[in-house]
Amino acid sequence: MEKRGVSIFVFTIMFTLIAGAIILVFFFNFGKDLISFSNKETKVENLLILEKNLASFALSSNSEKSISFSDNSKIGITCDNSNKKLFLSSHNGEYSKEIKKLIFLPFNISSNEVEAWTLAWNYPFKIDNLYFVADNDVTFYFPEISPGSKAEYFINKFKQTKFKFSPSQPTSRLDKGVVIYFNTPPRIIQGNNVKIVSFENIDSNEPKVKFKKEGSWSSYFPIYGDAMLYAAIFSADEKKFSCILNGLAKERVSNLVEIYKDTVEKLKRAEECQDPTNYNNIGTELDKLSNQFGLSTDPRAYEPAKRIKELNDNLKTTNCPILYKSSETMRLL
């Protein structure tokens, strides 16, 4: 009997230890899953916070705001040109979300606060809003300012934002720096995260841009409108800029062209319009705008937007309704 009692006691101790271990493992795994779920929720939440805040000023033609996250965020942009899709991603693409907004980031976000700026993109009519985002680790260098030039206008407009601005030439190796030149051969700048954006023909009617990273220059890309100049600065990257320009941006232009072509036909039938032939050339130029919009810096690629603006301005001298209302004075058209 005494021997049996010892066995029951040992069995009870073993049972208690095993049960305790199972419970401990359960709560450990539960806690681990809870933390993992919480981290995942935070990462996804940061993407939603950014997108929601950008949406809140989508109707503004020029607006800026600071956006805070619950913790240090790691957010980037990836562009799939083949499918014309833009993705907002967190933690090296571990979590991603397709977005419709045209967002430009010079570097991945790695802080708990960013500055965001939106501008209406007009070319020549409003096509969409462009969104520019950067954290406080990124410095934008403008080492040359030519008084009275168009470049001075664009630089002064940038200075009115809260992004880190420097009018000087970088003097040392940079970390997260974008150096912007206008019509001046850029010097070689050392640094692991240095991006160089060089504009040409800003004072003419055929502005273009090229990018340099890791010692290699890209080909030239056209600048279609004022807001697109800042898109080049904030993308600071050949692949990102060309992907959005030749993908989503081109798609937006094509969609707007179809809408305006339909509008032209309706305006021709307007009661107050005594001469519908005033609209005859607009449809042709709209088709050219859609077909020629893209990566080409051929001078002919810039012509359709100029002609559409001229024809729309001419309508103001007739009794026919205008095609669109000009919202701002464009420097790059």
LINNOR-V834479 format. One record per pair of residues at least 4 apart in sequence whose ideal C-beta (glycine too) atoms are under 8 Angstrom apart, sorted by the first residue. I is the first residue (numbers start at 1). J is the second residue. Records with the same first field share a line. If there is no record, write none. Layout:
I->J, J
This chain:
1->5
2->6
3->7
4->8
5->9
6->10
7->11
8->12
9->13
10->14
11->15
12->16
13->17
14->18
15->19
16->20
17->21
18->22
19->23
20->24
21->25
22->26
23->27
24->28
25->29
26->30
27->31
28->32
29->33
30->34
31->35
32->36
33->37
34->38
35->39
36->40
37->41
38->42
39->43
40->44, 95
41->45
42->46, 70, 71
43->47, 73, 74, 90, 91, 94, 95
44->48, 90, 95, 97
45->49, 70
46->50, 69, 70, 71, 73, 75, 90
47->51, 75, 88, 89, 90, 95, 97
48->52, 97
49->53, 67, 68, 69, 70
50->54, 67, 69, 75, 88, 114, 116, 133
51->55, 88, 97, 99, 101
52->56
53->57, 65, 67, 116
54->58, 101, 103, 116, 118, 131, 133
55->101
56->65
57->63, 65, 118
58->101, 118, 129
60->118, 120, 129
61->119, 120, 327, 328
62->118, 119, 120
63->117, 118
64->115, 116, 117, 118, 161, 162
65->115, 116
66->113, 114, 115, 116, 162
67->113, 114, 115, 116, 133
68->112, 113
69->73, 112, 113, 114
70->112
71->112
72->110, 111, 112
73->90, 109, 110, 111, 112
74->90, 91, 92, 108, 109, 110
75->88, 89, 90, 105, 108, 109
76->88, 89, 90, 92, 93, 105, 108, 109
77->86, 87, 88, 89, 103, 104, 105, 240
78->86, 87, 89, 93, 96
79->85, 86, 87, 239, 240, 243, 244, 247, 248
80->84, 85, 86, 87, 243, 247
81->242, 243, 246, 247
84->247, 248, 251
85->98, 248
86->98, 99, 100, 101, 102, 103, 244, 248
87->96, 97, 98, 99
88->96, 97, 98, 99, 103
89->93, 94, 95, 96, 97
90->94, 95, 96
91->95
99->103
101->129, 131
102->121, 128, 129, 130, 131, 231, 244, 248, 249, 252
103->131, 132, 133
104->130, 131, 132, 133, 230, 231, 234, 235, 240, 241, 244
105->109, 133, 134, 234, 235
106->134, 138, 176, 178, 195, 233, 234, 235, 236, 237
107->134, 135, 137, 138, 176, 193
109->114, 133, 134, 135
110->135, 137
111->135, 136, 137
113->135, 136
114->133, 134, 135
115->133, 134, 135, 136, 161, 162, 163
116->131, 132, 133
117->131, 132, 133, 161, 163, 230
118->129, 130, 131, 132
119->129, 130, 132, 226, 227, 230
120->126, 129, 227, 327, 328
121->126, 127, 128, 129, 130, 225, 227, 228, 231
122->126, 127, 225, 226, 227, 327, 328, 330
123->127, 224, 225, 228, 253, 305, 330, 333
124->225, 305, 306, 308, 309, 312, 324, 326, 330, 333
125->256, 260, 308, 323, 324
126->324, 327
127->249, 252, 253, 256
128->252
130->227, 228, 230, 231
132->230, 231, 233, 234
133->234
134->138, 140, 163, 234
136->164
137->175, 176
138->163, 164, 176, 177, 178
139->164, 165, 166, 174, 176, 177, 178
140->158, 163, 164, 165, 166, 177, 178, 180, 233
141->166, 167, 168, 169, 170, 177, 178, 179, 180
142->155, 158, 165, 166, 167, 180
143->167, 168, 169, 170, 179, 181
144->151, 181, 182, 184
145->151, 152, 155, 167
146->151, 152, 182, 183
147->152
148->152
149->153, 182, 202, 203
150->154, 202, 203, 331, 332
151->155, 182, 183, 199, 202, 203
152->156
153->157, 331
154->158, 182, 202, 226, 229, 230, 331
155->159
156->160
157->161
158->163, 165, 230, 233
159->165
161->165
166->170
169->187
170->174, 177, 179, 189, 191, 194
173->190, 191, 192, 194
174->189, 190, 191, 193, 194
175->191, 192, 193
176->193
177->189, 191, 193, 194, 195
178->195, 196, 197, 233, 236
179->186, 189, 194, 195, 196, 197
180->196, 197, 198, 199, 233
181->185, 186, 196, 197, 198, 199
182->199, 202
183->199, 200, 201, 202, 203
186->196, 198, 212
189->194, 196
190->194
194->213
195->211, 212, 213, 236, 237
196->211, 212, 213
197->209, 210, 211, 232, 233, 236
198->209, 210, 211, 212
199->207, 208, 209, 223, 229, 232
200->207, 208, 209, 210, 220
201->205, 206, 207, 208
202->207, 229, 332
205->302, 306, 333
206->222, 297, 299, 302
207->222, 223, 229, 332
208->220, 221, 222, 223, 297
209->220, 221, 223, 229, 232, 241
210->217, 218, 219, 220, 221, 238
211->217, 218, 232, 236, 237, 238, 241
212->216, 217, 218
213->237, 238
218->238
219->238
220->297
221->232, 238, 241, 242, 245, 295, 297
222->295, 296, 297, 301, 302
223->228, 229, 232, 332
224->228, 245, 249, 293, 302, 305, 332
225->229, 305, 330, 332, 333
226->230, 328, 330, 331, 332
227->231
228->232, 245, 332
229->233, 332
230->234
231->235, 241, 244, 245
232->236, 241
235->240, 241, 244
237->241
238->242
239->243
240->244
241->245
242->246, 295
243->247
244->248, 249
245->249, 250, 294, 295
246->250, 294, 295
247->251
248->252
249->253, 293
250->254, 293, 294
251->255
252->256
253->257, 289, 290, 293
254->258, 290, 293
255->259
256->260
257->261, 286, 287, 289, 290
258->262
259->263
260->264, 282, 286, 323, 324
261->265, 283, 286, 287
262->266
263->267, 323
264->268, 279, 282, 283, 286, 323
265->269
266->270
267->273, 279, 320, 321, 323
268->273, 276, 279
269->273, 276
270->320, 321
272->319, 320, 321
273->278, 318, 319, 320, 321
274->319, 320
275->318, 320
276->280, 320
278->314, 315, 318, 320
279->283, 315, 320, 323
281->285, 307, 311
282->286, 308, 311, 312, 323
283->287
284->288
285->289, 304, 307, 308, 311
286->290, 304, 308
287->291
288->292, 303, 304, 307
289->293, 304, 305, 308
292->296, 298, 300, 301, 303, 304
293->301
294->301
296->301
297->301
299->303
302->306
303->307
304->308
305->309, 333
306->310, 333
307->311
308->312, 323
309->313, 326, 333
310->314
311->315, 323
312->316, 322, 323, 324, 326
314->318
315->320, 321, 322, 323
316->322
